[in-house]
């Protein structure tokens, strides 16, 4: 745990709640947090963060369509 954050738990929560993250504000907030968490997790676990970032970025772009 770093800075009071359990990065693995946070990644799990984002994964579980992905379908509920729908507004531009929610997506941007989670993306900011994921970028921070990405730096905290060991390299072998960064794939999950990268995947979530990519999925949320796609969701954000779809709001522009």
Buried (B, 14 or more C-beta within 10 A) or exposed (E): EEEEEEBBEBBEEBEEEBEEBEEEEBBEEBBEBBEBBBEBBEEEBBEBBEEBBEBBEEBBEEEEE
